[in-house]
Amino acid sequence: MSNPPPAPERASPPYLLIFGILIGVGLLAFMLWQSISQSRQNLGPTVDVTVATWQKEVLESDIPVLVDFWAEW
């Protein structure tokens, strides 16, 4: 009698793949959260801009400026 052929190697169960993907996504989310937390510490102060200060504070700024327009109606 001859020996039976060896069983083919089984692929990893799909739950291992899903687990690996979840770990990767969690790691990326953590890294993004850390990056956002650190960048918040580098923000400058909030400045009230008027018509008189618009040119200097916004248009002539050396760094990007986020302008939030707000009005009480």
N, C-alpha and C positions, 0 to 999 in steps of 0.2 A: 504494500500500500504506500502511496505517496502522501507526503504532507500537504495539507490544504494551503492554498496561497495565503499570504499575510493579508490581514484586513487593511483596507485603505485608511489612511489617516483622516480623522474627522476634522472638519473645519470647526473653528471656535463657535460655540453657541451664540446665537444672535444677541442674547442679553449681555454678553461681554462686550460686544461692539457698541451697543446702546449705552452701557455703563461708561465706556471709554469716551464716547461722544459727550455724555453729560458732564464728565469730569473736565473735559476740554472746554466746554461752554462755561462751566462754573469758573474755571481759571481765567478765561478771557473776561468774564463779567467782573471778577475781583480786580483784575489789572486795570480795567476801565474805571472802576469805582475809585481805585487808588489814584489814578491819574487826574480824575475830576477833583478829588479831595485836595490834592496838592496844588492844582491850578487855582482853586478858589482862594488859597492863601496868598496868591500873587496878584489878586485884584486890587486896583487902586480904590481910592475913596469915591463915594457917590458925590457928584457935583451937580448943582442946579445951574442949568445953562439958560441964559436969557438972550434976547436979540443982540444985546451989546457984547456978550461974551461968546457968541456962536462961532465967529471966525477963528478966534484964538483957541477955544477949548475943543472944537470939533474939526473944523477944516484944516487947521494948521497943526494938529496933533501928530506927534512922532510915532504913536502906537495906534492900533485900531480902536475905535470908540463905538460903544453900543449906546444908542440913543433910544430912550423910552419916552414916547410922547404921551402925555397925560393931561387931561383937562377936567375940571369939575364943571358939569353942565347944570 
